[in-house]
Structures are given as C-alpha cells and as structure tokens.
Amino acid sequence: MGCDIHFDVDLAGVRAEIVSGLAPGDELDVVLRPLGGYEAVACVERQAGRIAGTLANVEGIDRMIGCLRAGHRYVAVIVELGALRCRVLVDPVRT
C-alpha cells in the first residue's frame, strides 16, 4: 500500500473567505493541523498557510496521516469551486 495515495474529494469545512480568492488549477498544500482539539488533514494556501478546508470521511485518511507524520508530502489541486464547495485532486508530491 505505502504512501502513494490519491483522492478526488470535496473538502469538508470549506472556508468561504479563503476559497473565494482561489481558482481551479490552484494548488493547496496538504498538512496536519490542530483544529478543534483534533489533528486534521488540512488543505492550506501555499503562500499564507490559511486553511481552505479539510479532508474528512475519506477512505485511506488514516494511512495518509501516518504518511504525513513520516514526512511524505501531498498536493491538492482545485478542480471545481463554488461558494461553499471545493473539489480537489490529492496526489503525492513528486521530488
């Protein structure tokens, strides 16, 4: 299985004030962030680091958390955007 993880998913907890400044094709960094007393897999703006939304209820998210903790990196490319919707393709960062 490893850390070659891919998702096509709608972000949870989309922050309208953040995604309103984004566009399809924009890249978000996938990181672990404390959020509401839990550690969340967040998709954040590359420059400002503000959370656009989180990955939740996705099969394989536990494995991704382990991979992020081990130092693997992922990118989320926005493919569809609405007022409260942000669909992304998540892939490993190739170095």
Secondary structure, 3 states (H helix, E strand, C coil): CCCCCCEEEECECCCHHHHCCCCCCCEEEEEEEEECCEEEEEEEECCCCCEEEEECCCCCHHHHHHHHHCCCCEEEEEEEECCCCEEEEEEECCC
